[in-house]
Amino acid sequence: QVQLVESGGGLVQPGGSLGLSCTVSGDTFTIYNMGWYRQAPGKERDVVATIDISGNLVDDDSVKGRFTLSRDNTRRTVFLQMNNLKPEAAAVYFCDAEGPYGGQYWGKGTEVTVSP
């Protein structure tokens, strides 16, 4: 059973920084394309950034230059460094793993609050 556990959410002031982590267990980490999504209250879950098994990155335009996604295959973990956070970034952030045979797994989410 593949499990994803996110950590690192919390309260940060506008303009501040926060780092999220997502650790995967239950399968070979290196076969999974990984991603972070976020869902604000009353809105759909949207992609923030993804990183494939080769390390290729895709960022949503809203976070380009401010958010950095990376993966550490040894630690089975992806990291999302978020800088210069804006109030509209407040949401529950979910980690996603997509396997080569169609399997998709989600973490339970970690909440990010951006407020003075």
Beta strands, then each sheet from edge to edge (+ up, - down):
strand 1: 3-7
strand 2: 10-12
strand 3: 18-25
strand 4: 33-39
strand 5: 46-51
strand 6: 57-59
strand 7: 67-72
strand 8: 77-82
strand 9: 91-98
strand 10: 104-106
strand 11: 110-114
sheet 1: 1+ 3- 8+ 7-
sheet 2: 2+ 11+ 9- 4+ 5- 6+
sheet 3: 2+ 11+ 9- 10+
end
